[in-house]
Amino acid sequence: MKQLTFIILLITVTLLGACVDKKQKEIAEIGFQCPMKCEGDKVYSEKGICPVCKMDLKSNSKKERKVISDEISDESIFNLTSTWNTEEGKSITLKELKGKTIVMVMIYTTCKAACPRLAADMRNIEAKIPAEFKTDVQYVLVSIDPTTDTPKKLKEFAIENYMDGEQWTFLQGTESNVREFSNILSVKYKQISPLDFSHSNIISVFNPQGELVHQQEGLGVDNKETITKIIETVKK
């Protein structure tokens, strides 16, 4: 009788343990986490806010999939029909970037002052995006000097500045395309010598539909707000 009771107790404990493990697994797979990973891999079973940074907890469910609408608003950069050359020598339209959050800046490769710092700011932003969101973000650098910045020159710049991964795209357009695009971004630039330009220092964030959602101005500024906006845009 004692042996039977022990066996029943053992089975009960085992089943209870399995239920707990299953519940914990469900929470881990379909739970809520801080998008900034303030508490590492800690997962909550219900929606709420991070006790550290106060950001809304986001679902980490792998079953969720973003559905990108085919519709494009009047504010989307994907309405532009201009053609651009990439650092890989491919010809693309901006609409081909649709589906990812886009972080964009305008630079030129012969710049010795502001542009290297802008490139460093872009790398810094990319490095701070949590691993689970990295494939949802594309970083685009548009040259304001299309005459000098050929695809080959842009490729060299990408390699020299450790920006040669798939998440990085460099674009060379025509002078009219560049001027049109700079107006959209509110980036002002002026050629002051054959290889030198004065220009605005602005990093822009677009949602997957190509709509401008945030801009960061200046060099070496605190990019926390930019990173927060990127994560929020990816998760929508």
LOKOLBA-397619 format. One record per residue (C-alpha): x, y, z; residue in one letter. Coordinates in nm, 4 decimals. Example, Ala and Ser with C-alpha at 12.3 -4.5 7.8 and 13.67 -1.06 7.14 Angstrom:
% residues 2
<<1.2300 -0.4500 0.7800> "a"> <<1.3670 -0.1060 0.7140> "s"> 
This chain:
% residues 236
<<0.0000 0.0000 0.0000> "m"> <<0.2811 0.2397 0.0888> "k"> <<0.4560 0.1529 -0.2370> "q"> <<0.1402 0.2268 -0.4381> "l"> <<0.0974 0.5603 -0.2578> "t"> <<0.4585 0.6498 -0.3326> "f"> <<0.4127 0.5663 -0.7033> "i"> <<0.0966 0.7802 -0.7243> "i"> <<0.2758 1.0691 -0.5502> "l"> <<0.5719 1.0357 -0.7865> "l"> <<0.3449 1.0439 -1.0924> "i"> <<0.1598 1.3481 -0.9565> "t"> <<0.4838 1.5390 -0.8929> "v"> <<0.6107 1.4494 -1.2396> "t"> <<0.2899 1.5689 -1.4063> "l"> <<0.2927 1.8908 -1.2049> "l"> <<0.6555 1.9501 -1.3022> "g"> <<0.5728 1.8906 -1.6678> "a"> <<0.2853 2.1409 -1.6468> "c"> <<0.5125 2.4017 -1.4889> "v"> <<0.7817 2.3431 -1.7528> "d"> <<0.5201 2.3703 -2.0282> "k"> <<0.3859 2.6943 -1.8826> "k"> <<0.7335 2.8414 -1.8520> "q"> <<0.8072 2.7415 -2.2097> "k"> <<0.4847 2.9052 -2.3282> "e"> <<0.5757 3.2265 -2.1456> "i"> <<0.9245 3.2204 -2.2990> "a"> <<0.7847 3.1650 -2.6493> "e"> <<0.4782 3.3885 -2.6231> "i"> <<0.5601 3.6429 -2.3566> "g"> <<0.6554 4.0050 -2.3201> "f"> <<1.0025 4.1550 -2.2942> "q"> <<1.1638 4.4959 -2.2750> "c"> <<1.2694 4.5890 -2.6325> "p"> <<1.5941 4.7305 -2.4912> "m"> <<1.6643 4.4077 -2.2972> "k"> <<1.7194 4.6047 -1.9747> "c"> <<1.6699 4.2826 -1.7753> "e"> <<1.8443 4.0539 -2.0192> "g"> <<1.6248 3.7647 -2.1333> "d"> <<1.3620 3.8090 -1.8611> "k"> <<1.0114 3.7404 -1.9944> "v"> <<0.6782 3.8534 -1.8470> "y"> <<0.3530 3.6636 -1.8953> "s"> <<0.1453 3.9815 -1.9306> "e"> <<0.1738 4.3199 -2.1000> "k"> <<0.3162 4.6056 -1.8964> "g"> <<0.6128 4.8403 -1.8779> "i"> <<0.9803 4.7749 -1.8156> "c"> <<1.0623 4.8571 -1.4510> "p"> <<1.4009 4.9926 -1.5634> "v"> <<1.3474 5.2103 -1.8751> "c"> <<0.9655 5.2384 -1.8508> "k"> <<0.9162 5.1379 -2.2160> "m"> <<0.6153 4.9217 -2.3054> "d"> <<0.6916 4.5503 -2.2978> "l"> <<0.6700 4.3970 -2.6452> "k"> <<0.5461 4.0529 -2.7471> "s"> <<0.8276 3.8162 -2.8379> "n"> <<0.5999 3.5633 -3.0057> "s"> <<0.7707 3.4016 -3.3022> "k"> <<0.4238 3.3282 -3.4353> "k"> <<0.3629 3.6981 -3.5015> "e"> <<0.4363 3.8184 -3.8518> "r"> <<0.4172 4.1710 -3.9812> "k"> <<0.1881 4.2196 -4.2794> "v"> <<0.3121 4.4989 -4.5017> "i"> <<0.0326 4.6662 -4.6958> "s"> <<0.0733 4.7173 -5.0697> "d"> <<-0.0717 5.0657 -5.0324> "e"> <<0.1650 5.3628 -5.0244> "i"> <<0.0660 5.6915 -4.8622> "s"> <<0.1271 6.0291 -5.0223> "d"> <<0.4068 6.0864 -4.7673> "e"> <<0.6026 5.7759 -4.8629> "s"> <<0.9434 5.8033 -5.0298> "i"> <<0.8442 5.4951 -5.2301> "f"> <<0.6384 5.7231 -5.4550> "n"> <<0.9663 5.8439 -5.6048> "l"> <<1.0448 5.6697 -5.9331> "t"> <<1.4110 5.7705 -5.9443> "s"> <<1.6722 5.5017 -6.0086> "t"> <<1.9837 5.4632 -5.7930> "w"> <<2.3079 5.2657 -5.8168> "n"> <<2.4252 5.0680 -5.5137> "t"> <<2.7819 5.0073 -5.4001> "e"> <<2.7440 4.6590 -5.5509> "e"> <<2.6750 4.8062 -5.8956> "g"> <<2.3045 4.7192 -5.8926> "k"> <<2.0323 4.9542 -6.0132> "s"> <<1.7347 4.9929 -5.7766> "i"> <<1.4385 5.2156 -5.6954> "t"> <<1.3662 5.3226 -5.3393> "l"> <<1.0528 5.1065 -5.3387> "k"> <<1.2787 4.8004 -5.3370> "e"> <<1.3702 4.8926 -4.9781> "l"> <<1.0076 4.8524 -4.8699> "k"> <<0.9349 4.6167 -4.5822> "g"> <<1.2142 4.7194 -4.3462> "k"> <<1.2665 5.0147 -4.1169> "t"> <<1.5135 5.2426 -4.2966> "i"> <<1.7787 5.4515 -4.1234> "v"> <<1.9197 5.6998 -4.3729> "m"> <<2.1877 5.9662 -4.3928> "v"> <<2.3400 6.1738 -4.6731> "m"> <<2.7194 6.1867 -4.6936> "i"> <<3.0061 6.2087 -4.9435> "y"> <<3.3164 5.9922 -4.9370> "t"> <<3.5845 6.2625 -4.9724> "t"> <<3.4585 6.4405 -4.6613> "c"> <<3.7221 6.4573 -4.3874> "k"> <<3.5194 6.6157 -4.1084> "a"> <<3.1467 6.5564 -4.0577> "a"> <<3.0849 6.2473 -4.2722> "c"> <<3.3226 6.0117 -4.0884> "p"> <<3.1451 6.1120 -3.7665> "r"> <<2.8034 6.0564 -3.9274> "l"> <<2.9205 5.7111 -4.0369> "a"> <<3.0329 5.6439 -3.6795> "a"> <<2.6911 5.7552 -3.5509> "d"> <<2.5237 5.5122 -3.7923> "m"> <<2.7471 5.2266 -3.6757> "r"> <<2.6737 5.3175 -3.3146> "n"> <<2.2982 5.3072 -3.3790> "i"> <<2.3258 4.9733 -3.5605> "e"> <<2.5281 4.8230 -3.2772> "a"> <<2.2656 4.9154 -3.0168> "k"> <<1.9705 4.7532 -3.1950> "i"> <<1.8789 4.4248 -3.0172> "p"> <<1.9754 4.1116 -3.2085> "a"> <<1.6166 4.0012 -3.2713> "e"> <<1.5413 4.3240 -3.4613> "f"> <<1.8611 4.3584 -3.6649> "k"> <<1.7313 4.1868 -3.9798> "t"> <<1.4318 4.4239 -3.9857> "d"> <<1.6442 4.7376 -4.0268> "v"> <<1.8289 4.8644 -4.3344> "q"> <<2.0900 5.1403 -4.3104> "y"> <<2.1170 5.3566 -4.6217> "v"> <<2.3844 5.6149 -4.7016> "l"> <<2.3075 5.8424 -4.9953> "v"> <<2.5914 6.0320 -5.1631> "s"> <<2.5489 6.4045 -5.2230> "i"> <<2.8405 6.3888 -5.4694> "d"> <<2.7260 6.1488 -5.7438> "p"> <<3.0029 6.2568 -5.9792> "t"> <<3.2853 6.1442 -5.7499> "t"> <<3.1044 5.8736 -5.5559> "d"> <<3.0797 5.5951 -5.8108> "t"> <<2.9646 5.2490 -5.6970> "p"> <<3.3307 5.1479 -5.6762> "k"> <<3.4143 5.4478 -5.4575> "k"> <<3.1149 5.3786 -5.2336> "l"> <<3.2206 5.0149 -5.1984> "k"> <<3.5679 5.1206 -5.0902> "e"> <<3.4186 5.3604 -4.8361> "f"> <<3.1907 5.0860 -4.7035> "a"> <<3.4845 4.8506 -4.6493> "i"> <<3.7054 5.1182 -4.4927> "e"> <<3.4294 5.2148 -4.2483> "n"> <<3.3235 4.8610 -4.1527> "y"> <<2.9863 4.9048 -4.3242> "m"> <<3.0063 4.6257 -4.5798> "d"> <<2.7416 4.3916 -4.4374> "g"> <<2.4017 4.3166 -4.5897> "e"> <<2.2365 4.5649 -4.3528> "q"> <<2.4240 4.8521 -4.5210> "w"> <<2.3311 5.0051 -4.8587> "t"> <<2.5060 5.2934 -5.0345> "f"> <<2.3308 5.4855 -5.3117> "l"> <<2.4564 5.6962 -5.6025> "q"> <<2.1944 5.8889 -5.8012> "g"> <<2.1879 6.1703 -6.0524> "t"> <<2.2365 6.5282 -5.9359> "e"> <<1.8645 6.5989 -5.9831> "s"> <<1.7650 6.2835 -5.7910> "n"> <<1.9964 6.3741 -5.5047> "v"> <<1.8648 6.7303 -5.4903> "r"> <<1.5043 6.6089 -5.4919> "e"> <<1.5735 6.3598 -5.2147> "f"> <<1.7662 6.6083 -5.0004> "s"> <<1.4639 6.8389 -5.0095> "n"> <<1.2447 6.5572 -4.8786> "i"> <<1.4885 6.4954 -4.5925> "l"> <<1.5364 6.8694 -4.5278> "s"> <<1.9084 6.8170 -4.5800> "v"> <<2.0803 7.1289 -4.7124> "k"> <<2.4100 7.0995 -4.8969> "y"> <<2.6293 7.3220 -5.1108> "k"> <<2.9458 7.2497 -5.3038> "q"> <<3.2229 7.4807 -5.1863> "i"> <<3.5119 7.3235 -5.3817> "s"> <<3.5541 7.0408 -5.6348> "p"> <<3.5693 6.7772 -5.3581> "l"> <<3.4140 6.9542 -5.0621> "d"> <<3.0564 7.0299 -4.9544> "f"> <<2.8902 7.2014 -4.6625> "s"> <<2.5831 7.0061 -4.5541> "h"> <<2.3297 6.9312 -4.2806> "s"> <<2.4017 6.6467 -4.0401> "n"> <<2.0707 6.4625 -4.0179> "i"> <<1.9944 6.0931 -3.9697> "i"> <<1.6391 6.0010 -4.0725> "s"> <<1.4233 5.7021 -3.9789> "v"> <<1.1499 5.5717 -4.2105> "f"> <<0.8915 5.3068 -4.1292> "n"> <<0.8530 4.9992 -4.3556> "p"> <<0.6006 5.1958 -4.5647> "q"> <<0.8604 5.4633 -4.6400> "g"> <<0.7120 5.7346 -4.4187> "e"> <<0.9443 5.9628 -4.2231> "l"> <<0.8943 5.9024 -3.8497> "v"> <<1.2010 6.0553 -3.6828> "h"> <<1.5113 6.2656 -3.7426> "q"> <<1.8293 6.3043 -3.5406> "q"> <<2.0300 6.6212 -3.5943> "e"> <<2.3920 6.6867 -3.5046> "g"> <<2.7107 6.4872 -3.4655> "l"> <<2.7852 6.2512 -3.1789> "g"> <<2.4523 6.3297 -3.0116> "v"> <<2.2645 6.1021 -2.7711> "d"> <<2.0940 5.8517 -3.0030> "n"> <<1.8690 5.6883 -2.7422> "k"> <<1.5544 5.8475 -2.8863> "e"> <<1.6494 5.7356 -3.2368> "t"> <<1.7084 5.3777 -3.1258> "i"> <<1.3787 5.3748 -2.9352> "t"> <<1.1940 5.4977 -3.2436> "k"> <<1.3599 5.2356 -3.4642> "i"> <<1.2547 4.9555 -3.2293> "i"> <<0.9014 5.0912 -3.2006> "e"> <<0.8758 5.1107 -3.5800> "t"> <<1.0034 4.7566 -3.6262> "v"> <<0.7539 4.6193 -3.3755> "k"> <<0.4448 4.7885 -3.5247> "k"> 
